[in-house]
Amino acid sequence: MARNVLKAISLARYRRDHAEFARAAMRDVLEGEPSVLPPINERSVAAQLALVERYLESARHFAGVRRQLAQIKETCEKWKKAGDRMAKLIRAAEAVRPFTAFPQLVHDQVESLISNLQSQAASWADRMYRAAFTQAPTYAGFDAGNADGLNILAAQGKHLVEAHHIMNASALRVYLSAFVLALWQQIWNRSGGISTILMDDPQDLLDPANVANLAATIPYLLDVGVRPFIVSNDFGFIPAIEDYVRARQPVGGTKRTGVWEFSAISRSKCTATLAPVADEVRDRRNAWKADENNPMLARAFVHPVRVRIEAKLWDLLASDPAPMNDPTLNDFLSKIANARGQGQQPFNEEPFRKLLELAPLRTGAPFRDIINRAHHGRADRITSVDAETVNAHFDEVFAAIDACWLSYARFMGRLPAQVTASPSDVDAPNVVPFPDRRIPVIGRFAAREPGAGLATVQNASESFSLSSLGPVALFTLRSPTLGLVAFPGQTLLTVADAEIRNGDLAVVLTAGRTYARRIGLDRADLSRIVLEALP
């Protein structure tokens, strides 16, 4: 108890001695901060609260600044995106700026295309067609403003009308063909493509003169890259094309025509076939003869020989009731032999006997073995010696088959009997020999000078004999003309019991070739005769 009292007295004395210090310390804690700030946790509550308030107020300002910075950042990002988009738009605008001229470009391109089509079509039409009368409507291009289809225009004086109202069918056909050729040229020159154009009877509806014009156009088609595939029933049109192509062929040129004959389906043949005509085989033979040591040319000559032989023999058996599947040459000859043994017409006639007895077609004959080799996939073994063997006999074989064909055509009623007469039954022409008498030739001379002597035959230094021309046969046509002259190897067959008119057919036989031509009479001078469709 005493001890507690003593402690209380001591505490009272301490408080009395240190009361001022305590008051100052309390005041400092509750009312103010010292000049040297203690750590926050040692400060007074009021100081800590004031500091918190100041921090809070600063935080408010910083939060506003932060929000503004965030907004500024977002605005900058949007601005950057807008700037990037604007740059891309500017770049795109620069890129598409040339395309703004597209309407004018398209217009110019279409105008150029139309102009080229018009000029090229007119050029082809001028080559292929000539009107047979004056003041005929002319080709005036096509109506480019018509969106319903192709509308060809014709010009009659200063007037333009639709062509089908005033033009004939032949002119319309030619002008449409000319437009197709011009369109093909444009496509070929710009993009390429297929160079083959199918022309089915292009000479149909044309008069003889324009048939010749059309044939003369084919070489120009070859010059621009067209490879025409021409199908025609006109036996004079195809040879005319060959002549024009050959006439325009430069020295050393490689362009040539290939002529193949179409054989239709029959009772014994279930498929149509193509076979080379005889002239095609001869042309290949001539190409090989120009370079006899070339094996490729030798094979190109030998291969179509068998193709033609089999195709023509198969056509002779067209009425046979039994269909033949991939027959061989032996099958054809056996069929013909059986029909001949049964006495069937026309197989019992003389041409078929000669065909069956023909030595080159017998089994084991070199000619037959060689063409079989070409047919059965062994063409690479054919040599120039083999081609020479085929060359020695193929004319004989072709002639025998042609004789059988004439008998067959006569039996079928396709030809009159006199047409199929063999060459031995035709009278030889009346050959008139010229006298062997020399005819003086003065030669060239100019105008006579004053006082100079006159040129006479006695002073001629050269001479000419008509006998040097050889025998000459004269054939007179039944027309008011001077007739035609045919040299040996050239014969003109015409109708002898009718008046000759323009366009009549004339068959000209030459050495190894046959031409079909149209006779043309000059109305101004009836003594002049021409064979149209010649180059």
C-alpha positions in Angstrom: 0.0 0.0 0.0 2.8 2.4 0.9 4.5 1.4 -2.2 1.6 2.4 -4.3 1.3 5.7 -2.6 5.0 6.4 -3.2 4.4 5.6 -7.0 1.5 8.0 -7.1 3.5 10.7 -5.4 6.3 10.1 -7.9 3.9 10.2 -10.9 2.4 13.4 -9.7 5.8 15.0 -9.3 6.7 13.7 -12.9 3.5 15.2 -14.3 4.2 18.5 -12.6 7.7 18.6 -13.8 6.9 17.5 -17.3 3.4 19.0 -17.8 4.5 21.5 -20.3 6.3 19.0 -22.4 3.3 16.8 -22.4 1.1 19.6 -23.4 3.5 20.6 -26.3 3.7 17.0 -27.5 -0.1 16.6 -27.4 -0.5 19.9 -29.2 2.0 18.8 -31.8 0.1 15.5 -32.3 -3.3 17.0 -32.5 -2.7 20.4 -34.0 0.5 20.6 -36.1 3.4 18.9 -37.8 7.1 19.4 -36.9 9.4 21.1 -39.4 11.1 17.7 -40.0 8.3 15.4 -40.9 8.4 12.0 -39.3 7.2 9.0 -41.1 3.5 8.9 -41.9 2.7 6.3 -39.4 4.3 8.5 -36.7 2.4 11.6 -37.5 -0.7 12.9 -35.9 -4.1 11.7 -36.9 -5.0 15.1 -38.2 -1.8 15.2 -40.2 -2.5 11.8 -41.6 -6.1 12.8 -42.4 -4.9 16.0 -44.1 -2.3 14.1 -46.0 -5.0 11.6 -47.1 -7.2 14.4 -48.2 -4.4 16.0 -50.1 -3.6 12.7 -51.8 -7.3 12.2 -52.5 -7.5 15.7 -54.1 -4.3 15.0 -56.1 -5.8 11.6 -57.1 -8.9 13.4 -58.4 -6.7 15.7 -60.5 -4.6 12.8 -61.7 -7.7 10.8 -62.5 -9.0 13.6 -64.7 -5.7 14.0 -66.4 -5.6 10.2 -66.9 -9.0 10.2 -68.4 -8.0 13.1 -70.7 -4.8 11.2 -71.6 -6.9 8.1 -72.4 -9.2 10.2 -74.5 -6.3 11.9 -76.2 -4.7 8.4 -76.9 -8.0 7.1 -78.2 -8.4 10.2 -80.4 -4.8 9.8 -81.7 -5.5 6.1 -82.5 -8.7 7.1 -84.3 -6.9 9.9 -86.1 -4.1 7.5 -87.1 -6.7 5.0 -88.4 -8.5 7.7 -90.2 -5.1 8.9 -91.7 -4.2 5.4 -92.8 -7.7 4.9 -94.3 -7.4 8.3 -96.1 -3.9 7.3 -97.4 -5.3 4.0 -98.7 -8.2 5.8 -100.3 -5.9 8.3 -101.9 -3.7 5.4 -103.2 -6.8 3.6 -104.4 -8.0 6.7 -106.1 -4.7 7.1 -107.8 -4.8 3.5 -108.9 -8.3 3.7 -110.3 -7.8 7.1 -111.9 -6.9 5.5 -115.3 -10.0 3.4 -115.1 -12.1 6.5 -115.2 -11.3 6.6 -118.9 -12.8 3.1 -119.4 -16.0 4.3 -121.0 -14.1 6.2 -123.7 -11.6 3.3 -124.0 -14.4 0.8 -124.5 -16.0 3.1 -126.9 -12.8 3.5 -128.9 -12.1 -0.2 -128.8 -15.6 -1.1 -130.0 -15.4 1.6 -132.7 -12.0 0.2 -133.8 -13.3 -3.4 -133.8 -16.4 -2.4 -135.8 -14.2 -0.5 -138.3 -11.8 -3.4 -138.7 -14.7 -5.9 -139.0 -16.3 -3.7 -141.6 -13.1 -3.3 -143.7 -12.0 -6.9 -143.5 -15.5 -8.2 -144.2 -15.8 -5.9 -147.2 -12.3 -7.0 -148.4 -13.3 -10.7 -148.2 -16.7 -10.0 -149.8 -15.0 -8.2 -152.7 -12.8 -11.2 -153.3 -15.5 -13.8 -153.2 -18.4 -12.1 -155.0 -19.0 -9.9 -158.0 -22.6 -8.9 -159.0 -23.6 -10.2 -162.4 -25.4 -6.9 -163.3 -24.8 -3.2 -163.0 -26.4 -1.0 -160.2 -26.6 -4.0 -158.0 -26.9 -3.4 -154.2 -23.5 -3.5 -152.5 -22.3 -4.6 -149.1 -22.4 -1.7 -146.6 -21.3 -3.5 -143.4 -23.6 -4.3 -140.5 -25.8 -2.3 -138.2 -23.7 -1.9 -135.0 -26.6 -0.3 -133.2 -28.8 -3.3 -133.5 -28.7 -5.3 -130.3 -31.2 -8.0 -131.5 -28.7 -9.8 -133.7 -26.5 -9.4 -136.8 -28.1 -7.1 -139.3 -26.2 -6.8 -142.6 -26.8 -3.6 -144.5 -26.9 -3.1 -148.3 -26.3 0.2 -150.1 -28.4 1.2 -153.1 -27.1 4.5 -154.2 -27.2 6.7 -151.1 -29.7 4.6 -149.3 -28.9 2.0 -146.6 -31.5 -0.8 -146.1 -31.4 -4.3 -144.5 -29.7 -6.6 -147.0 -32.2 -9.4 -146.9 -34.8 -7.1 -148.4 -33.0 -6.3 -151.6 -30.1 -8.8 -152.0 -30.3 -12.3 -153.5 -29.5 -15.4 -151.5 -26.1 -15.9 -153.0 -24.9 -12.4 -152.1 -26.3 -12.7 -148.5 -24.5 -16.1 -148.1 -21.2 -14.6 -149.3 -21.5 -11.5 -147.1 -22.3 -13.6 -144.1 -19.3 -15.8 -144.8 -17.1 -12.7 -145.2 -18.2 -11.4 -141.8 -17.5 -14.7 -140.2 -14.0 -14.7 -141.7 -13.4 -11.1 -140.6 -14.5 -12.0 -137.0 -12.3 -15.0 -137.0 -9.3 -12.8 -138.0 -9.9 -10.5 -135.1 -10.2 -13.3 -132.6 -7.1 -15.1 -134.0 -5.0 -11.9 -134.0 -5.9 -11.0 -130.4 -6.2 -14.4 -128.6 -5.4 -17.2 -131.0 -7.6 -20.2 -131.2 -8.5 -22.9 -133.7 -7.4 -22.2 -137.2 -9.7 -24.7 -138.9 -13.0 -23.3 -140.3 -15.6 -25.7 -141.7 -17.1 -24.6 -145.0 -20.0 -26.8 -146.1 -20.8 -26.3 -149.8 -19.6 -22.7 -149.8 -20.2 -22.5 -153.6 -23.9 -23.3 -153.2 -26.2 -20.7 -154.8 -23.3 -19.0 -156.6 -23.1 -18.6 -160.4 -20.0 -20.0 -162.2 -18.1 -16.8 -162.2 -18.5 -16.3 -158.5 -17.7 -20.0 -157.8 -14.3 -19.2 -159.5 -14.0 -16.1 -157.4 -14.6 -18.1 -154.2 -12.1 -20.7 -155.3 -9.5 -18.0 -155.9 -10.1 -16.7 -152.4 -8.9 -19.9 -150.7 -5.2 -19.2 -151.1 -5.6 -15.8 -149.4 -7.3 -17.7 -146.5 -4.2 -19.8 -146.2 -2.0 -16.7 -146.2 -3.8 -15.3 -143.1 -3.6 -18.6 -141.2 -7.0 -20.1 -141.9 -7.0 -23.9 -142.5 -10.3 -24.3 -144.3 -12.1 -27.7 -144.1 -14.2 -27.6 -147.3 -17.0 -30.1 -147.9 -18.5 -29.9 -151.4 -20.5 -31.9 -153.9 -19.2 -29.8 -156.8 -16.6 -31.9 -158.6 -15.3 -28.8 -160.4 -15.0 -26.6 -157.4 -12.4 -28.6 -155.5 -10.0 -29.0 -158.4 -10.3 -25.3 -159.0 -9.2 -24.6 -155.4 -6.2 -26.9 -155.9 -5.3 -25.0 -159.1 -5.4 -21.6 -157.4 -3.5 -22.8 -154.3 -0.8 -24.3 -156.6 -0.7 -21.2 -158.8 -0.1 -18.9 -155.7 2.5 -21.3 -154.2 5.9 -19.6 -154.1 9.0 -21.4 -155.1 9.9 -23.8 -152.3 6.5 -23.2 -150.5 5.0 -25.9 -148.3 1.3 -25.1 -148.5 -0.8 -27.7 -150.2 -4.3 -29.0 -150.3 -5.5 -32.5 -149.3 -8.6 -33.8 -151.1 -10.5 -36.8 -149.6 -13.7 -38.4 -150.7 -16.6 -39.1 -148.4 -18.2 -42.5 -148.5 -21.6 -42.7 -146.9 -23.2 -45.5 -144.8 -24.6 -48.4 -146.7 -26.1 -51.8 -146.1 -22.7 -53.4 -145.8 -21.0 -50.5 -144.1 -22.2 -49.1 -140.7 -19.8 -46.2 -140.6 -18.9 -43.4 -142.9 -15.4 -43.3 -144.3 -12.9 -40.9 -145.9 -10.6 -41.9 -148.7 -8.1 -39.9 -150.6 -9.0 -39.1 -154.2 -6.7 -40.4 -156.9 -5.1 -36.9 -157.5 -4.3 -36.7 -153.8 -2.3 -40.0 -154.0 -0.6 -38.7 -157.2 0.3 -35.4 -155.5 2.0 -37.4 -152.7 3.7 -39.5 -155.2 5.1 -36.4 -156.9 6.3 -35.0 -153.6 8.1 -38.3 -152.9 9.6 -38.4 -156.5 11.1 -34.9 -155.8 13.0 -36.4 -152.9 13.1 -40.2 -153.4 15.4 -40.9 -150.5 13.1 -39.3 -147.9 11.4 -42.2 -146.1 8.7 -40.0 -144.6 7.5 -38.9 -148.0 7.6 -42.5 -149.2 5.3 -43.6 -146.3 3.0 -40.6 -146.9 2.6 -41.8 -150.5 2.1 -45.6 -149.8 -0.4 -45.3 -146.9 -3.3 -43.7 -148.8 -3.0 -46.2 -151.6 -4.5 -49.0 -149.6 -7.0 -46.6 -147.9 -8.4 -45.6 -151.3 -8.4 -49.2 -152.7 -10.4 -50.5 -149.7 -12.8 -47.6 -149.6 -13.7 -47.9 -153.3 -14.1 -51.7 -153.1 -16.3 -51.3 -150.0 -18.5 -48.9 -151.9 -18.8 -51.4 -154.7 -20.3 -53.8 -152.2 -22.8 -51.2 -150.8 -25.8 -53.3 -151.7 -24.5 -56.4 -150.0 -26.9 -57.4 -147.3 -24.3 -58.6 -144.9 -22.6 -55.8 -142.8 -18.9 -56.1 -142.8 -16.9 -55.3 -139.6 -13.4 -53.9 -140.2 -12.9 -55.9 -143.4 -9.6 -56.4 -145.1 -8.5 -56.2 -148.7 -8.8 -60.0 -148.9 -12.4 -59.8 -147.6 -13.4 -57.4 -150.4 -11.8 -59.4 -153.2 -13.4 -62.6 -151.8 -16.8 -60.9 -151.7 -16.5 -59.7 -155.3 -15.3 -63.2 -156.4 -18.2 -64.9 -154.7 -20.7 -62.4 -156.3 -19.1 -63.0 -159.7 -19.2 -66.7 -159.2 -23.0 -66.5 -158.6 -23.5 -64.5 -161.7 -24.6 -61.3 -159.9 -24.7 -58.1 -161.9 -22.6 -56.1 -162.4 -19.9 -58.3 -160.9 -20.2 -60.7 -163.9 -19.0 -58.0 -166.3 -15.5 -57.7 -167.8 -14.0 -55.0 -165.5 -14.5 -57.1 -162.4 -12.9 -60.1 -164.1 -9.8 -58.0 -164.9 -9.8 -56.6 -161.3 -9.7 -60.1 -159.8 -7.0 -61.2 -162.2 -4.9 -58.2 -161.6 -1.4 -59.4 -160.7 -0.5 -56.7 -158.1 -3.6 -57.6 -156.0 -2.9 -61.3 -155.9 -1.9 -62.9 -152.6 1.9 -62.7 -152.1 2.4 -59.9 -154.7 4.9 -57.3 -153.6 2.4 -54.5 -154.2 -0.2 -56.1 -151.9 2.3 -57.0 -149.2 3.7 -53.4 -149.1 0.3 -51.7 -148.8 -0.7 -54.3 -146.1 2.4 -53.3 -144.2 1.4 -49.7 -144.3 -2.1 -50.5 -143.1 -1.3 -52.8 -140.2 1.0 -50.5 -138.2 4.3 -51.4 -139.8 4.6 -48.2 -141.9 7.9 -47.5 -140.3 9.4 -50.4 -142.3 8.5 -48.9 -145.7 11.5 -47.8 -147.7 11.9 -45.9 -150.9 12.4 -49.2 -152.7 8.9 -50.2 -151.5 7.5 -46.9 -152.6 8.9 -47.5 -156.1 7.2 -50.9 -156.2 3.8 -49.3 -155.3 4.5 -46.5 -157.8 4.9 -49.0 -160.6 1.4 -50.5 -160.1 -1.0 -48.2 -158.3 -2.1 -46.4 -161.5 -3.0 -49.8 -163.0 -4.9 -50.8 -159.9 -6.7 -47.5 -159.7 -7.7 -47.7 -163.3 -9.2 -51.2 -162.9 -11.2 -50.0 -159.8 -12.5 -47.0 -161.7 -13.6 -49.3 -164.6 -15.5 -51.4 -162.1 -17.1 -48.2 -160.7 -18.3 -47.2 -164.1 -19.9 -50.6 -164.6 -21.5 -50.3 -161.2 -22.8 -46.8 -161.8 -24.3 -47.8 -165.1 -25.9 -50.8 -163.5 -27.4 -48.6 -160.8 -28.7 -46.2 -163.5 -26.6 -43.3 -162.4 -24.9 -42.9 -165.8 -26.0 -43.5 -169.3 -24.5 -46.4 -171.2 -22.4 -44.3 -173.5 -20.7 -42.6 -170.7 -19.2 -45.8 -169.4 -17.7 -46.9 -172.8 -14.2 -48.0 -172.4 -11.4 -46.0 -174.0 -10.8 -48.7 -176.5 -14.4 -48.3 -177.8 -14.0 -44.5 -178.5 -12.9 -43.5 -181.9 -9.5 -41.9 -182.1 -9.5 -38.2 -183.0 -8.9 -37.2 -186.5 -5.3 -36.1 -186.4 -4.4 -33.6 -189.1 -0.6 -33.5 -189.7 0.8 -30.2 -190.8 3.0 -30.0 -193.9 6.7 -30.0 -193.2 7.3 -26.6 -194.8 9.5 -23.9 -193.4 7.8 -20.5 -192.8 10.1 -17.5 -192.8 10.1 -15.4 -189.7 11.2 -11.8 -190.0 11.4 -11.3 -186.3 11.2 -7.9 -184.5 11.7 -4.7 -186.4 11.1 -1.0 -185.6 9.6 1.8 -187.8 11.3 2.2 -191.1 13.7 5.1 -191.5 13.4 7.3 -194.5 15.2 5.8 -197.5 15.7 2.4 -195.8 14.8 -0.8 -197.6 11.7 -2.7 -196.9 11.9 -6.0 -194.9 10.9 -9.0 -197.0 10.6 -12.7 -196.3 13.6 -13.3 -198.6 15.7 -11.5 -196.1 14.4 -13.5 -193.1 17.1 -15.1 -191.1 14.8 -17.4 -189.0 12.1 -19.9 -190.0 9.4 -21.9 -188.3 7.7 -25.2 -189.1 4.2 -26.2 -188.1 5.3 -29.8 -188.0 7.2 -28.9 -184.8 3.9 -28.6 -183.0 3.3 -32.3 -183.5 -0.1 -33.8 -184.5 -3.0 -31.5 -183.7 -6.7 -32.6 -183.3 -9.5 -30.0 -183.9 -12.7 -30.4 -182.0 -15.6 -28.1 -183.2 -18.3 -27.1 -180.7 -21.8 -26.5 -181.8 -21.6 -22.8 -181.3 -20.7 -19.7 -183.3 -17.0 -20.0 -182.4 -13.8 -20.9 -184.0 -13.6 -24.1 -182.0 -10.9 -25.4 -179.7 -7.5 -26.9 -180.2 -6.4 -29.9 -178.3 -2.8 -31.1 -178.3 -1.9 -34.8 -177.7 -2.8 -35.8 -174.2 -5.5 -33.1 -174.0 -9.0 -33.9 -174.9 -12.2 -31.8 -174.4 -15.4 -33.7 -174.0 -18.6 -31.7 -174.6 -22.2 -32.2 -175.5 -22.2 -32.6 -179.3 -26.0 -32.5 -179.8 -26.9 -29.3 -178.0 -26.1 -25.6 -178.2 -23.1 -24.6 -176.0 -24.0 -22.0 -173.4 -22.1 -20.1 -170.7 -21.6 -22.3 -167.7 -21.8 -25.7 -169.5 -19.5 -28.3 -168.0 -16.3 -29.3 -169.8 -14.2 -32.3 -168.7 -10.6 -31.9 -169.7 -8.4 -35.0 -169.7 -4.7 -34.4 -169.4 -1.7 -36.7 -168.7 -2.6 -38.3 -165.4 -5.2 -35.7 -164.4 -8.9 -34.8 -165.0 -10.3 -31.3 -164.7 -13.9 -30.2 -164.6 -14.3 -26.6 -165.9 -17.1 -24.3 -167.0 -17.2 -23.0 -170.5 -17.3 -19.2 -170.8 -18.2 -17.5 -174.0 -17.3 -13.9 -174.6 -20.6 -12.1 -175.6 -18.7 -9.3 -177.3 -16.5 -11.7 -179.3 -18.0 -15.2 -179.8 -14.8 -16.5 -181.2 -13.3 -16.3 -177.7 -13.7 -19.2 -175.4 -12.4 -19.5 -171.9 -12.5 -22.3 -169.3 -13.5 -20.7 -166.0 -12.0 -21.4 -162.6 -8.5 -21.6 -164.0 -5.7 -19.7 -162.2 
